[in-house]
Amino acid sequence: MRRVWLVLLCGLTACSSVGEPSSELTDESPSETTIASDCTPRPNVVLRGCDLSGALLTDANLTNANLTNANLTNANLTDANLTDANLRGAELIGTLLTGADLTGADLTGALLTGALLTRATLTDATLSGAILTSAKLHGADLTGADLSGALLSSALLSSADLTGANLFNAKLTSADLSGALLFSADLSGANLTGALLTGADLYTAILTVSTLSGADLSDADLSGALLSGANLTGANLTNANLTNANLFETNLTRALLTRANLTGTLLTDANLTDANLTDANLTDAKLTGVIGYNP
């Protein structure tokens, strides 16, 4: 009798899927550790914890999909659409994301070691605490992205657009940022030891208390940049533009500043011990309390 009443009730209401689990996104989200019952990749679904390692997902539409803690190791997501996707804690080791659209995606704590993100779009994406060691991001668009605390050691970011990006306390040791756009980016507290920044645009960038020892900043534009308290020991600043930059208490010991433009630069209490200032332009530079400088 109960079965009959259920059939009659379904005839009056839309309950064709009674008893069937749904992976559609709802307001009542399951536990963060729950694995989705249906791992078919598609937009607007919960794919939490799914194993999609090695999957061929070129041009896939995963807009707004919940891929929290999913395994996408070595998957091919070339030109995939992951706009606003949730990839918190996901594994993307060696994943191919060339040309993928990750606009607004959340990759907090994601593992992207060796991932290929050449020309990928990561505008306003969140990568806080993500691991991107040796990841390839050449020509990627990271405008406004949050990379605070991210690990980017030996990452390839040449010609990438990081305009307005948040790289607070990021680890960029030996990273390649040659020709990158870092206009108004926040790199305060970041570790850029041995990084390659030749020809990079760091106009008005914030680099307070950052570490740039041994970094190559030749031909870089650092005009108006904030470098107070930064460590530039042994850095190469040949032909760099430091016009009106703030280098208050900056450590420039053994730095190479040949032909650097330091017009109007604030160098108060900076350390220039054994720095090479051959043919540098120090017009209107503020040199009060400078250590190791003999004009």
C-alpha positions as CSV (number, residue, x, y, z in Angstrom):
1,M,0.0,0.0,0.0
2,R,2.9,2.4,0.8
3,R,4.4,1.7,-2.6
4,V,1.0,2.6,-4.3
5,W,0.8,5.9,-2.4
6,L,4.3,6.7,-3.4
7,V,3.6,6.1,-7.0
8,L,0.4,8.2,-6.8
9,L,2.4,11.0,-5.1
10,C,5.0,10.9,-7.8
11,G,2.4,11.2,-10.4
12,L,1.4,14.6,-8.9
13,T,4.9,15.9,-8.1
14,A,8.3,16.0,-9.8
15,C,10.0,13.2,-7.9
16,S,11.4,11.1,-10.7
17,S,14.8,10.9,-9.0
18,V,13.5,9.9,-5.5
19,G,16.2,7.9,-3.8
20,E,18.9,8.8,-6.3
21,P,21.9,10.7,-5.0
22,S,22.6,14.0,-6.7
23,S,26.0,15.6,-7.3
24,E,24.5,18.9,-8.3
25,L,25.7,21.9,-6.2
26,T,23.2,22.7,-3.4
27,D,23.2,25.0,-0.4
28,E,23.6,21.9,1.9
29,S,27.2,20.9,1.1
30,P,28.5,17.6,2.4
31,S,31.5,17.2,4.5
32,E,34.8,18.4,3.0
33,T,36.1,14.8,3.3
34,T,33.1,13.3,1.5
35,I,33.9,11.8,-1.9
36,A,31.3,12.6,-4.6
37,S,29.1,9.7,-5.7
38,D,29.3,10.7,-9.4
39,C,32.7,11.8,-10.7
40,T,31.5,12.6,-14.3
41,P,33.3,15.9,-15.1
42,R,30.8,18.7,-15.9
43,P,29.9,22.2,-14.8
44,N,28.2,23.2,-11.5
45,V,28.6,19.8,-9.8
46,V,30.3,18.4,-6.7
47,L,33.4,16.4,-7.7
48,R,35.0,16.5,-4.3
49,G,37.7,13.9,-3.8
50,C,37.3,12.4,-7.2
51,D,40.2,10.5,-8.8
52,L,40.6,12.1,-12.2
53,S,44.3,11.4,-12.5
54,G,45.5,11.0,-16.1
55,A,42.0,12.0,-17.4
56,L,41.7,13.6,-20.8
57,L,39.7,16.7,-20.2
58,T,40.8,19.0,-23.0
59,D,38.3,21.8,-23.6
60,A,36.2,20.5,-20.8
61,N,33.6,22.7,-19.2
62,L,34.1,22.6,-15.4
63,T,32.7,26.1,-14.6
64,N,31.9,26.4,-10.9
65,A,32.6,22.8,-10.3
66,N,33.6,21.7,-6.7
67,L,36.9,19.8,-7.1
68,T,38.0,20.1,-3.5
69,N,40.7,17.6,-2.7
70,A,40.3,16.0,-6.1
71,N,43.2,14.1,-7.7
72,L,44.0,15.6,-11.2
73,T,47.6,14.5,-11.3
74,N,48.9,14.2,-14.9
75,A,45.4,15.1,-16.2
76,N,45.1,16.9,-19.5
77,L,43.0,20.1,-19.0
78,T,44.4,22.0,-22.0
79,D,42.0,24.9,-22.8
80,A,39.6,23.7,-20.2
81,N,37.1,26.2,-18.6
82,L,37.5,26.2,-14.8
83,T,36.1,29.6,-14.1
84,D,35.1,30.0,-10.5
85,A,36.0,26.3,-9.8
86,N,36.8,25.2,-6.3
87,L,40.1,23.4,-6.3
88,R,41.1,23.8,-2.7
89,G,43.6,21.2,-1.7
90,A,43.4,19.5,-5.1
91,E,46.4,17.5,-6.5
92,L,47.5,18.8,-9.9
93,I,51.0,17.5,-10.1
94,G,52.3,17.6,-13.7
95,T,48.8,18.5,-14.9
96,L,48.5,20.1,-18.3
97,L,46.6,23.4,-18.0
98,T,47.9,25.2,-21.1
99,G,45.5,27.9,-22.1
100,A,43.0,26.9,-19.4
101,D,40.7,29.5,-18.0
102,L,40.9,29.6,-14.1
103,T,39.4,33.1,-13.7
104,G,38.3,33.4,-10.1
105,A,39.2,29.8,-9.3
106,D,40.0,28.9,-5.7
107,L,43.3,26.9,-5.6
108,T,44.1,27.5,-1.9
109,G,46.6,24.9,-0.8
110,A,46.5,23.1,-4.1
111,L,49.5,21.0,-5.2
112,L,50.7,22.1,-8.6
113,T,54.3,20.9,-8.7
114,G,55.5,20.8,-12.3
115,A,52.1,21.8,-13.6
116,L,52.0,23.3,-17.1
117,L,50.1,26.6,-17.0
118,T,51.6,28.3,-20.1
119,R,49.2,31.1,-21.2
120,A,46.6,30.1,-18.7
121,T,44.2,32.7,-17.3
122,L,44.3,33.0,-13.5
123,T,42.8,36.5,-13.2
124,D,41.6,37.1,-9.6
125,A,42.3,33.4,-8.8
126,T,43.2,32.4,-5.2
127,L,46.4,30.4,-4.9
128,S,47.2,31.2,-1.3
129,G,49.6,28.6,0.2
130,A,49.6,26.7,-3.1
131,I,52.7,24.7,-4.1
132,L,53.9,25.6,-7.6
133,T,57.5,24.4,-7.4
134,S,58.9,24.2,-11.0
135,A,55.5,25.0,-12.4
136,K,55.5,26.5,-15.9
137,L,53.5,29.8,-16.0
138,H,55.1,31.5,-19.0
139,G,52.8,34.2,-20.4
140,A,50.1,33.4,-17.8
141,D,47.6,36.1,-16.8
142,L,47.7,36.3,-13.0
143,T,46.3,39.8,-12.8
144,G,45.0,40.4,-9.3
145,A,45.7,36.8,-8.2
146,D,46.3,36.0,-4.6
147,L,49.6,34.1,-4.3
148,S,50.3,35.0,-0.7
149,G,52.4,32.3,1.0
150,A,52.6,30.3,-2.2
151,L,55.7,28.2,-3.0
152,L,57.0,29.1,-6.4
153,S,60.6,28.0,-6.2
154,S,62.2,27.5,-9.6
155,A,58.9,28.3,-11.3
156,L,58.8,29.7,-14.8
157,L,56.9,33.0,-14.8
158,S,58.7,34.8,-17.7
159,S,56.4,37.3,-19.4
160,A,53.6,36.5,-17.0
161,D,51.2,39.3,-16.1
162,L,51.2,39.7,-12.3
163,T,49.8,43.2,-12.2
164,G,48.3,44.0,-8.8
165,A,49.0,40.4,-7.6
166,N,49.4,39.5,-4.0
167,L,52.7,37.7,-3.4
168,F,53.1,38.5,0.3
169,N,55.5,36.1,1.9
170,A,55.7,34.0,-1.3
171,K,58.7,31.8,-1.9
172,L,60.2,32.6,-5.3
173,T,63.8,31.4,-4.9
174,S,65.5,30.8,-8.3
175,A,62.2,31.6,-10.1
176,D,62.3,33.0,-13.6
177,L,60.3,36.3,-13.8
178,S,62.2,37.8,-16.7
179,G,60.0,40.3,-18.6
180,A,57.2,39.8,-16.1
181,L,54.7,42.5,-15.4
182,L,54.6,43.2,-11.6
183,F,53.2,46.6,-11.7
184,S,51.9,47.5,-8.2
185,A,52.3,43.9,-7.1
186,D,52.7,43.2,-3.4
187,L,55.9,41.2,-2.8
188,S,56.5,42.3,0.7
189,G,58.3,39.7,2.7
190,A,58.7,37.5,-0.4
191,N,61.9,35.4,-0.8
192,L,63.3,36.0,-4.3
193,T,66.9,34.8,-3.6
194,G,68.6,34.1,-6.9
195,A,65.5,35.0,-8.9
196,L,65.7,36.2,-12.5
197,L,63.9,39.5,-13.0
198,T,65.7,40.9,-16.0
199,G,63.6,43.5,-17.8
200,A,60.7,43.0,-15.3
201,D,58.3,45.8,-14.8
202,L,58.1,46.4,-11.0
203,Y,56.8,50.0,-11.2
204,T,55.4,51.0,-7.8
205,A,55.7,47.4,-6.6
206,I,55.9,46.8,-2.9
207,L,59.0,44.8,-1.9
208,T,59.4,45.9,1.8
209,V,61.5,43.5,3.9
210,S,61.8,41.2,0.9
211,T,64.9,39.1,0.1
212,L,66.5,39.6,-3.3
213,S,70.0,38.5,-2.5
214,G,71.8,37.4,-5.7
215,A,68.8,38.3,-7.8
216,D,69.2,39.5,-11.3
217,L,67.3,42.8,-11.8
218,S,69.3,44.1,-14.7
219,D,67.2,46.4,-16.9
220,A,64.3,46.1,-14.5
221,D,61.9,49.0,-13.9
222,L,61.7,49.7,-10.2
223,S,60.7,53.3,-10.4
224,G,58.5,54.3,-7.5
225,A,59.0,50.9,-5.9
226,L,59.0,50.4,-2.2
227,L,62.1,48.5,-1.1
228,S,62.6,49.7,2.4
229,G,64.3,47.1,4.6
230,A,64.8,44.7,1.6
231,N,67.9,42.6,1.3
232,L,69.6,43.1,-2.1
233,T,73.0,41.7,-1.1
234,G,74.9,40.8,-4.3
235,A,72.0,41.7,-6.5
236,N,72.5,42.7,-10.1
237,L,70.9,46.1,-10.8
238,T,72.8,47.0,-13.9
239,N,70.8,49.6,-16.0
240,A,67.9,49.3,-13.5
241,N,65.5,52.2,-13.2
242,L,65.2,53.1,-9.5
243,T,63.8,56.6,-10.0
244,N,62.0,57.8,-6.9
245,A,62.2,54.4,-5.4
246,N,62.2,54.0,-1.6
247,L,65.3,52.1,-0.4
248,F,65.3,53.2,3.2
249,E,67.5,50.9,5.3
250,T,67.9,48.6,2.3
251,N,70.9,46.3,2.2
252,L,72.8,46.8,-1.1
253,T,76.1,45.2,0.1
254,R,78.1,44.1,-3.0
255,A,75.2,45.0,-5.3
256,L,76.0,45.8,-8.9
257,L,74.4,49.2,-9.7
258,T,76.4,50.0,-12.9
259,R,74.6,52.7,-14.9
260,A,71.5,52.4,-12.6
261,N,69.2,55.3,-12.5
262,L,68.8,56.4,-8.9
263,T,67.4,59.9,-9.6
264,G,65.4,61.1,-6.6
265,T,65.8,57.7,-4.9
266,L,65.5,57.6,-1.1
267,L,68.7,55.8,0.2
268,T,68.6,57.0,3.8
269,D,70.4,54.6,6.1
270,A,70.9,52.1,3.2
271,N,74.0,49.9,3.2
272,L,76.1,50.4,0.1
273,T,79.2,48.6,1.3
274,D,81.3,47.4,-1.6
275,A,78.5,48.2,-4.0
276,N,79.5,49.1,-7.6
277,L,78.0,52.4,-8.6
278,T,80.0,53.0,-11.8
279,D,78.2,55.5,-14.0
280,A,75.1,55.4,-11.8
281,N,72.9,58.4,-11.8
282,L,72.4,59.7,-8.2
283,T,70.9,63.1,-9.1
284,D,68.7,64.3,-6.2
285,A,69.1,61.0,-4.4
286,K,68.7,61.2,-0.6
287,L,71.9,59.8,0.9
288,T,71.6,60.7,4.6
289,G,73.1,58.1,6.8
290,V,74.2,55.9,4.0
291,I,76.7,53.2,5.0
292,G,79.8,52.5,2.8
293,Y,79.3,55.2,0.2
294,N,82.1,57.6,-0.7
295,P,81.1,60.1,-3.3
